């Protein structure tokens, strides 16, 4: 989980919280606590609200993993949707752990169990519904412990987590089989039964479609690799051309791509560097030592499967008359795409692009960007190398431009750079004008 990344307030996040909290509030409002003692009421409230919030959160995290285009728009970028997906997935386990704890509080308040009885309470096989609940919960706990301590490849980690939907299905079966209980909101509230049923079915269908069936039902575009050049700094410049249909996109977006030489079903996200009206797709990817290191095996003639496009980093701010582009290292990729597409934009705003690189050798496409600057009056391009100019702060940039109030600020680059500039934007009071996506591809 990316605990260092902020969850941003978006329409998608607000809708997510409503979906997650409705079941718990419905139970609290509709349940008659009667004259139960306070400790039992506390245990019941913990048990039921944690169960329904955890179940709804687990289901919603599976839905978010489906990469639905309309959810991408709601969250204003797939990166923000994935951050929410990981947070909800992790938090759901914590909530679901509170469910048996609350149940234990109720059990203790109603009886005086001994130590053996208490242990038996957690492991005794009573009926199918209770057993399914324990299988689901203990399975989540084991996967959580494994995730923390196991040292495995990223691909293995992802493969294991793809199967978590099975534990959700088992847990959902447990919840719906207990509808005869007097404390069950699913058994006593028809609206909530349908609410949780629709959410559970949606999560289950998403899991089956995107995980179990993997790419069987997925629409993809078939491309062929034209070239794979290695640039200074171990950067792969890959160009692919369509075999049949052309994948349309907006500059700043990205695709999930798999290459036949690396495993046709092994998809990874890559930002597009080509113009929106170019039939070919160009990806510029830095070797970061993970799966990107294997891109050296990609060769002309390989088949590439392409899914997408995704992402909300599309340069469409309507509020400001000017744009400031800040590109760091390999983060120049989406800006190259947009810069090449400027010749098709009649109403393009005035753009100032600052291209940061460690040295001139690692600055990508400087000649082409210079050429675009000469041919487009509204585009000012400057390449700034660290070996000559050092680190340039956002305050320095603001002073050079005479302030940033008129600018929508777009950034893409290393995580450290994004974090530093975001903090500086907050200090300058322009953080609301800041756009960036938090992927590192």
Long-range contacts (C-beta under 8 A, 24 or more apart in sequence): 1-86, 1-87, 1-89, 1-90, 2-83, 2-86, 2-438, 5-83, 5-438, 6-83, 7-80, 7-83, 7-84, 7-87, 8-76, 8-80, 8-83, 10-74, 10-75, 10-76, 10-80, 11-74, 11-75, 11-76, 12-71, 12-74, 12-75, 12-76, 12-80, 12-81, 12-84, 13-75, 13-80, 13-84, 15-74, 16-60, 16-64, 16-84, 16-88, 19-56, 19-60, 19-199, 20-53, 20-56, 20-57, 20-60, 20-88, 21-53, 21-56, 22-56, 22-192, 22-195, 23-52, 23-53, 23-55, 23-56, 23-185, 23-192, 23-195, 23-196, 24-48, 24-49, 24-52, 24-53, 26-52, 26-185, 26-189, 26-191, 26-192, 26-195, 27-52, 27-185, 27-189, 27-192, 30-185, 30-188, 30-189, 30-192, 31-183, 31-185, 31-188, 37-109, 39-105, 39-109, 40-105, 40-106, 40-109, 40-110, 42-102, 42-105, 43-102, 43-103, 43-104, 43-105, 43-106, 43-107, 43-108, 43-109, 44-102, 44-106, 44-183, 45-102, 46-98, 46-99, 46-101, 46-102, 46-105, 47-98, 47-99, 47-100, 47-101, 47-102, 47-103, 47-105, 47-106, 47-183, 48-102, 48-183, 48-185, 50-95, 50-96, 50-97, 50-98, 50-99, 50-101, 50-102, 51-95, 51-96, 51-99, 51-175, 52-185, 52-196, 53-95, 54-92, 54-93, 54-94, 54-95, 54-96, 54-98, 54-99, 55-92, 55-96, 55-171, 55-172, 55-175, 55-196, 55-200, 56-196, 56-199, 57-88, 57-89, 57-91, 57-92, 57-95, 58-88, 58-89, 58-92, 58-93, 58-96, 58-168, 58-171, 58-203, 59-168, 59-172, 59-199, 59-200, 59-202, 59-203, 60-88, 60-199, 60-203, 61-85, 61-86, 61-88, 61-89, 61-92, 62-164, 62-165, 62-168, 62-203, 62-204, 62-206, 62-207, 63-199, 63-202, 63-203, 63-206, 64-88, 65-206, 65-207, 65-210, 65-211, 66-206, 66-209, 66-210, 67-210, 67-310, 69-310, 72-310, 72-311, 72-312, 73-312, 75-312, 76-312, 77-311, 77-312, 77-313, 77-437, 78-310, 78-311, 78-312, 78-437, 79-311, 79-437, 79-438, 79-439, 80-312, 80-437, 80-438, 83-438, 89-164, 93-140, 93-141, 93-144, 96-137, 96-140, 96-171, 97-137, 97-141, 99-137, 100-137, 128-177, 129-173, 129-174, 129-177, 129-178, 130-174, 132-170, 132-171, 132-173, 132-174, 132-177, 133-171, 133-174, 133-175, 133-178, 135-167, 135-170, 136-167, 136-168, 136-170, 136-171, 136-174, 137-171, 139-167, 139-170, 140-164, 140-167, 143-167, 154-290, 154-291, 155-266, 155-291, 162-211, 163-211, 165-203, 165-204, 165-206, 165-207, 165-208, 165-211, 165-212, 166-207, 168-200, 168-203, 168-204, 168-207, 169-204, 169-207, 172-200, 172-203, 172-204, 176-200, 214-265, 215-265, 215-267, 215-305, 218-307, 219-307, 220-305, 220-306, 220-307, 221-245, 221-246, 221-247, 221-305, 221-306, 221-307, 222-303, 222-304, 222-305, 222-306, 223-247, 223-281, 223-303, 223-304, 223-305, 223-306, 224-301, 224-302, 224-303, 224-304, 225-259, 225-298, 225-299, 225-300, 225-301, 225-302, 225-303, 225-304, 226-280, 226-300, 227-300, 228-295, 228-296, 228-298, 228-299, 228-300, 230-296, 231-284, 231-362, 231-364, 232-361, 232-362, 233-286, 233-358, 233-361, 233-362, 234-286, 234-287, 235-284, 235-285, 235-286, 235-287, 235-330, 235-362, 235-364, 236-283, 236-284, 236-285, 236-286, 236-287, 236-292, 236-295, 236-296, 236-298, 237-282, 237-283, 237-284, 238-270, 238-282, 238-283, 238-284, 238-285, 238-295, 238-298, 239-274, 239-280, 239-281, 239-282, 239-283, 240-280, 240-281, 240-282, 240-283, 240-304, 240-306, 241-279, 241-280, 241-281, 242-279, 242-280, 243-303, 246-279, 247-281, 247-306, 247-308, 247-309, 248-276, 248-309, 249-276, 249-308, 249-309, 250-276, 250-309, 250-314, 251-275, 251-276, 251-314, 251-315, 251-334, 251-337, 251-338, 251-340, 251-341, 252-311, 252-313, 252-314, 252-315, 252-334, 252-337, 252-338, 252-410, 253-308, 253-309, 253-310, 253-311, 253-313, 253-314, 253-334, 254-308, 254-309, 254-310, 254-311, 254-334, 254-439, 254-441, 255-281, 255-306, 255-307, 255-308, 255-309, 255-310, 256-306, 256-307, 256-308, 256-310, 257-283, 257-304, 257-305, 257-306, 257-307, 258-304, 258-305, 259-295, 259-298, 259-302, 259-303, 259-304, 260-302, 260-303, 260-304, 261-297, 261-298, 261-299, 261-302, 262-291, 262-294, 262-295, 262-297, 262-298, 264-303, 264-305, 266-291, 267-305, 267-307, 268-292, 268-441, 269-310, 269-439, 269-441, 270-441, 271-333, 271-334, 271-337, 271-412, 271-441, 272-309, 272-333, 272-334, 272-337, 273-333, 273-334, 273-336, 273-337, 273-365, 274-337, 274-340, 275-337, 275-340, 275-341, 275-344, 276-337, 276-341, 276-344, 277-341, 277-344, 278-340, 281-306, 283-333, 284-330, 284-332, 284-333, 284-336, 284-364, 285-330, 285-441, 286-329, 286-330, 288-440, 292-441, 311-437, 312-437, 313-410, 313-412, 313-435, 313-436, 313-437, 315-410, 317-408, 317-433, 317-435, 319-408, 320-349, 320-406, 320-407, 320-408, 320-433, 321-349, 321-350, 321-406, 322-349, 322-350, 322-351, 322-352, 322-406, 322-407, 322-408, 323-349, 323-350, 323-351, 323-352, 323-407, 323-408, 323-409, 323-410, 324-351, 324-352, 324-353, 324-354, 324-397, 324-401, 324-404, 324-407, 324-408, 324-409, 324-410, 325-351, 325-352, 325-353, 325-354, 325-410, 325-411, 326-354, 326-356, 326-397, 326-409, 326-410, 326-411, 326-412, 326-413, 326-421, 327-353, 327-354, 327-355, 327-356, 327-411, 327-412, 327-413, 328-356, 328-357, 328-411, 328-412, 328-413, 328-414, 328-417, 328-418, 329-356, 329-357, 329-358, 329-362, 329-413, 329-414, 330-364, 330-413, 331-411, 331-412, 331-413, 331-414, 331-417, 332-364, 332-365, 332-412, 333-364, 333-412, 334-412, 335-410, 335-412, 336-364, 336-365, 336-368, 336-369, 339-369, 339-372, 339-379, 339-381, 340-368, 340-372, 342-372, 342-376, 342-378, 342-379, 343-375, 343-376, 348-376, 348-378, 348-379, 349-378, 349-408, 350-378, 350-380, 351-378, 351-379, 351-380, 352-380, 352-382, 352-401, 352-407, 353-379, 353-380, 353-381, 353-382, 354-382, 354-384, 354-392, 354-397, 355-381, 355-382, 355-383, 355-384, 356-384, 356-385, 356-386, 356-392, 356-413, 356-417, 357-383, 357-384, 357-385, 357-386, 358-385, 358-386, 358-387, 359-385, 359-386, 359-387, 360-385, 393-424, 394-421, 394-424, 394-425, 394-428, 395-424, 395-427, 395-428, 398-428, 398-430, 404-428, 404-430, 404-433, 405-430, 407-433, 408-433, 408-435, 409-433, 409-434, 409-435, 410-435, 410-436, 411-435, 411-436, 412-436, 412-437, 414-440, 415-440
